[in-house]
């Protein structure tokens, strides 16, 4: 009888205070931003992280990632992002942040408490640098990131850390992809690896002992990345290997020019056992949820995509 009363009180309390503002699980949103990258993470404790923002910043553009966040989470006045990261200085990764620098941007206002980047030289960002400078000025703790030092975020069961580059970048590479951050997110027994646009040369120097249940395929599925040795090293043993390609070969001049993902990369991925492929160009935004043990996946596109279509290259 006492146990029943206690259970009833717990249900009543849960009704009054559903989650105390906390998420029930870790959520990772691979936002459909067209030909680019944007990943939003919400931890069980409610911390919000944004890695990149795609290329589109216009107020009415359907692939503006901030529109997605507004529609998904429906904030009243402000949407506070605890940590924002520019993986490397390419427009298809930082361009969407221009939205935050527009004077006529609609409510709600997005606040970036911390903004980090791998390269800080103004010349690397071209016309975006004044916007970046403005975001830095408004944030509480901006700065350059590399692998040495404490995790960017750590809470019970969660560890979010940079594993490449190994040293501070003082002189940017001629190819900005070589300066792309590689970030590991651990949630108990489930791990996510975010590779930005890191080429094969970078993949080969990723430390041993790192495995990923979910991999954001580097460089939008380009043939310049996804080295077989790297994939073989990081794939989980006896578990499904979830791989996500964020690209769109029909999105603007860049999409039509690069035609991601490439046939070579898809053929490499297809050789692996227990692999499950996801693509933003075919399935829209892809959301992973995990309690640290199991993984659930939802896609935003209502259209069923055949297995054959999933393995066709960009056109």
C-alpha positions as CSV (number, residue, x, y, z in Angstrom):
1,X,0.0,0.0,0.0
2,X,2.8,2.4,0.9
3,X,4.6,1.6,-2.3
4,X,1.4,2.4,-4.3
5,X,1.0,5.8,-2.5
6,X,4.7,6.6,-3.2
7,X,4.2,5.7,-6.9
8,X,1.1,7.9,-7.1
9,X,3.0,10.8,-5.6
10,X,5.9,10.3,-8.1
11,X,3.5,10.4,-11.0
12,X,1.8,13.5,-9.6
13,X,5.2,15.2,-9.2
14,X,6.2,14.2,-12.7
15,X,3.0,15.7,-14.0
16,X,3.7,19.0,-12.2
17,X,7.4,19.1,-13.1
18,X,7.8,17.0,-16.2
19,X,11.5,17.1,-16.8
20,X,12.8,20.0,-14.7
21,X,14.1,21.4,-18.0
22,X,16.2,18.4,-18.7
23,X,16.3,16.2,-21.8
24,X,15.6,12.5,-21.2
25,X,18.5,11.5,-23.4
26,X,21.3,12.8,-25.5
27,X,20.1,14.1,-28.8
28,X,22.2,14.8,-31.9
29,X,20.6,16.5,-34.8
30,X,22.3,16.4,-38.2
31,X,20.5,19.4,-39.7
32,X,19.6,19.4,-43.4
33,X,21.5,22.6,-44.4
34,X,22.0,21.5,-48.1
35,X,25.6,21.4,-49.2
36,X,27.2,21.9,-45.9
37,X,27.4,20.8,-42.2
38,X,25.4,21.8,-39.1
39,X,25.1,19.6,-36.1
40,X,23.1,20.5,-33.0
41,X,23.5,18.5,-29.7
42,X,21.5,18.6,-26.5
43,X,22.8,16.8,-23.5
44,X,20.7,15.1,-20.8
45,X,21.4,18.1,-18.5
46,X,20.1,20.5,-21.2
47,X,23.4,21.9,-22.5
48,X,23.2,23.0,-26.1
49,X,26.0,22.7,-28.6
50,X,26.2,23.8,-32.2
51,X,28.9,22.5,-34.6
52,X,28.9,24.6,-37.7
53,X,25.9,26.3,-39.3
54,X,25.9,25.4,-43.0
55,X,26.1,28.0,-45.8
56,X,22.6,29.5,-45.7
57,X,21.8,32.5,-43.6
58,X,18.9,34.3,-45.3
59,X,15.9,34.9,-43.2
60,X,13.5,32.9,-45.4
61,X,15.9,30.2,-46.6
62,X,14.4,26.8,-45.7
63,X,17.9,25.4,-44.9
64,X,18.8,28.1,-42.5
65,X,19.7,26.0,-39.4
66,X,18.4,28.6,-37.0
67,X,14.9,28.3,-38.5
68,X,15.1,24.6,-37.8
69,X,16.1,25.2,-34.1
70,X,13.3,27.7,-33.7
71,X,10.6,25.4,-35.2
72,X,11.9,22.3,-33.3
73,X,12.3,23.8,-29.9
74,X,9.9,26.8,-30.0
75,X,11.7,29.2,-27.7
76,X,9.8,32.2,-26.4
77,X,12.3,35.0,-26.5
78,X,15.8,33.7,-26.5
79,X,17.5,30.5,-27.6
80,X,20.8,30.1,-25.6
81,X,23.5,27.9,-27.1
82,X,26.1,27.1,-24.5
83,X,28.8,26.2,-27.0
84,X,29.2,26.9,-30.7
85,X,32.1,25.6,-32.8
86,X,33.4,26.5,-36.3
87,X,35.1,23.3,-37.3
88,X,37.2,25.0,-40.0
89,X,37.1,28.2,-42.1
90,X,35.0,27.2,-45.1
91,X,31.7,29.0,-46.0
92,X,29.6,25.8,-46.0
93,X,30.5,25.4,-42.3
94,X,30.4,29.0,-40.9
95,X,28.2,30.8,-43.5
96,X,24.9,30.3,-41.6
97,X,26.2,32.2,-38.6
98,X,25.8,35.4,-40.7
99,X,22.1,35.1,-39.8
100,X,23.1,36.1,-36.2
101,X,24.7,39.3,-37.4
102,X,21.7,40.7,-39.4
103,X,19.9,43.6,-38.0
104,X,16.5,42.5,-39.1
105,X,16.7,38.9,-37.8
106,X,13.4,37.7,-36.4
107,X,12.7,36.7,-32.8
108,X,13.8,34.6,-31.0
109,X,17.3,35.9,-30.5
110,X,20.0,33.3,-30.5
111,X,22.7,33.8,-27.9
112,X,26.1,32.0,-28.2
113,X,27.7,31.9,-24.7
114,X,30.9,30.4,-26.1
115,X,32.2,30.3,-29.6
116,X,35.3,28.3,-30.5
117,X,37.3,27.8,-33.7
118,X,40.5,26.1,-34.9
119,X,41.8,29.0,-36.9
120,X,41.6,32.6,-35.8
121,X,43.4,34.6,-38.6
122,X,41.0,37.2,-40.1
123,X,42.2,36.4,-43.7
124,X,40.8,32.8,-43.3
125,X,37.3,34.1,-43.0
126,X,37.3,36.8,-45.7
127,X,34.0,38.9,-45.6
128,X,32.7,36.8,-42.7
129,X,35.3,38.0,-40.2
130,X,33.4,41.2,-39.1
131,X,30.5,38.9,-38.2
132,X,32.7,36.5,-36.3
133,X,34.3,39.4,-34.5
134,X,30.9,40.6,-33.4
135,X,29.9,37.1,-32.2
136,X,33.2,36.9,-30.3
137,X,32.5,40.2,-28.6
138,X,29.0,39.1,-27.5
139,X,30.1,35.7,-26.2
140,X,31.4,35.0,-22.7
141,X,34.4,32.7,-23.6
142,X,35.6,32.7,-27.2
143,X,38.8,31.1,-28.2
144,X,40.9,28.7,-30.3
145,X,40.6,25.0,-29.8
146,X,43.0,22.1,-30.3
147,X,43.3,18.6,-28.8
148,X,45.4,19.4,-25.7
149,X,43.6,20.5,-22.6
150,X,40.4,19.6,-20.8
151,X,37.2,18.5,-22.6
152,X,35.0,21.3,-24.0
153,X,32.1,20.0,-22.0
154,X,31.8,17.3,-19.4
155,X,28.9,16.2,-17.3
156,X,27.7,12.9,-15.8
157,X,28.1,10.2,-18.5
158,X,29.0,12.8,-21.2
159,X,32.4,13.8,-22.5
160,X,32.8,16.2,-25.5
161,X,36.4,16.8,-26.6
162,X,38.6,17.7,-29.5
163,X,40.9,14.9,-30.6
164,X,42.5,16.8,-33.6
165,X,44.3,19.0,-34.3
166,X,47.0,18.0,-31.8
167,X,48.5,21.5,-31.5
168,X,47.4,25.1,-31.8
169,X,47.2,26.3,-35.4
170,X,49.4,29.4,-35.7
171,X,49.8,29.2,-39.5
172,X,46.6,28.1,-41.4
173,X,47.1,25.4,-44.0
174,X,46.7,26.3,-47.7
175,X,43.8,23.8,-47.8
176,X,41.5,24.7,-44.8
177,X,40.3,21.1,-44.7
178,X,43.6,20.2,-43.1
179,X,42.7,22.5,-40.2
180,X,39.4,20.9,-39.6
181,X,38.6,19.9,-36.0
182,X,37.8,16.3,-35.2
183,X,35.6,16.0,-32.2
184,X,34.5,13.0,-30.1
185,X,31.3,12.8,-28.1
186,X,30.9,10.0,-25.6
187,X,27.7,9.2,-23.9
188,X,28.3,6.3,-21.6
189,X,28.7,3.3,-24.0
190,X,27.7,5.2,-27.2
191,X,30.1,7.5,-29.1
192,X,29.8,10.0,-31.9
193,X,32.7,11.2,-34.1
194,X,32.4,14.5,-35.9
195,X,35.1,14.9,-38.6
196,X,34.3,18.1,-40.3
197,X,36.1,18.1,-43.7
198,X,39.2,16.3,-42.5
199,X,41.0,14.6,-45.4
200,X,42.5,11.1,-45.5
201,X,45.9,12.5,-44.3
202,X,44.2,13.7,-41.1
203,X,42.2,10.6,-40.7
204,X,45.3,8.5,-40.6
205,X,46.7,10.3,-37.6
206,X,43.6,10.0,-35.4
207,X,44.8,8.3,-32.2
208,X,44.3,4.6,-31.9
209,X,41.7,3.2,-29.5
210,X,38.9,5.5,-30.6
211,X,35.7,3.8,-31.9
212,X,32.5,5.4,-33.0
213,X,29.0,4.1,-33.1
214,X,28.0,7.1,-35.2
215,X,30.3,8.8,-37.7
216,X,29.7,12.0,-39.5
217,X,31.4,11.1,-42.7
218,X,34.1,13.6,-43.5
219,X,33.9,16.2,-46.3
220,X,30.3,15.4,-47.3
221,X,31.3,12.0,-48.6
222,X,34.1,13.3,-50.9
223,X,36.7,10.9,-52.3
224,X,39.3,13.0,-50.5
225,X,38.2,11.4,-47.2
226,X,37.0,8.1,-45.7
227,X,40.2,6.2,-45.8
228,X,39.4,2.4,-45.4
229,X,42.1,2.0,-42.8
230,X,40.6,4.8,-40.7
231,X,37.1,3.4,-41.0
232,X,38.2,0.0,-40.1
233,X,40.0,1.4,-37.0
234,X,37.0,3.3,-35.6
235,X,34.0,1.1,-36.5
236,X,32.4,-0.5,-33.4
237,X,32.9,-4.3,-32.9
238,X,29.7,-6.4,-33.2
239,X,27.5,-3.3,-33.3
240,X,25.8,-1.3,-36.0
241,X,28.0,1.3,-37.6
242,X,25.8,4.4,-38.2
243,X,27.3,6.7,-40.8
244,X,25.8,10.1,-41.8
245,X,26.6,12.1,-44.9
246,X,25.6,15.8,-44.9
247,X,25.5,17.0,-48.5
248,X,23.3,18.0,-51.4
249,X,24.5,17.9,-55.0
250,X,21.5,20.1,-56.1
251,X,22.1,22.9,-53.6
252,X,23.6,25.9,-55.4
253,X,26.8,26.1,-57.4
254,X,28.9,24.3,-54.8
255,X,26.5,21.4,-54.7
256,X,26.4,21.0,-58.4
257,X,30.1,21.4,-58.8
258,X,31.3,18.9,-56.2
259,X,28.4,16.3,-56.6
260,X,28.8,14.9,-53.1
261,X,28.7,12.1,-52.0
262,X,31.2,10.5,-54.4
263,X,31.0,7.0,-55.8
264,X,34.4,6.0,-54.5
265,X,33.4,6.8,-50.9
266,X,30.1,5.0,-51.1
267,X,31.8,1.9,-52.4
268,X,34.3,2.1,-49.6
269,X,31.5,2.4,-47.0
270,X,29.5,-0.4,-48.6
271,X,32.3,-2.9,-47.9
272,X,31.8,-2.7,-44.1
273,X,29.6,-5.1,-42.2
274,X,26.7,-3.9,-40.0
275,X,26.8,-0.5,-41.6
276,X,23.7,1.8,-41.7
277,X,23.9,4.8,-44.0
278,X,22.0,8.1,-43.6
279,X,21.9,11.0,-46.0
280,X,20.6,14.5,-45.4
281,X,20.0,15.0,-49.2
282,X,17.6,12.1,-49.3
283,X,16.2,11.9,-45.7
284,X,16.4,15.5,-44.5
285,X,17.4,16.2,-40.9
286,X,18.5,13.1,-39.1
287,X,18.1,12.9,-35.3
288,X,19.9,10.4,-33.1
289,X,18.8,9.8,-29.5
290,X,20.6,7.7,-27.0
291,X,20.6,6.9,-23.3
292,X,24.2,5.7,-23.6
293,X,23.2,2.1,-24.3
294,X,20.8,2.0,-27.2
295,X,20.3,4.3,-30.2
296,X,17.1,5.6,-31.8
297,X,17.1,7.4,-35.2
298,X,14.4,9.6,-36.8
299,X,14.5,11.2,-40.2
300,X,12.4,14.3,-41.2
301,X,11.6,13.3,-44.7
302,X,8.2,11.5,-45.0
303,X,9.3,9.8,-48.2
304,X,10.7,6.3,-48.1
305,X,14.1,6.0,-49.7
306,X,15.1,2.7,-51.3
307,X,18.3,0.9,-50.4
308,X,19.4,1.3,-54.0
309,X,18.8,5.0,-54.0
310,X,20.8,5.4,-50.7
311,X,23.9,4.1,-52.3
312,X,23.8,6.2,-55.5
313,X,26.3,9.1,-55.7
314,X,25.4,12.8,-55.9
315,X,24.5,14.0,-59.4
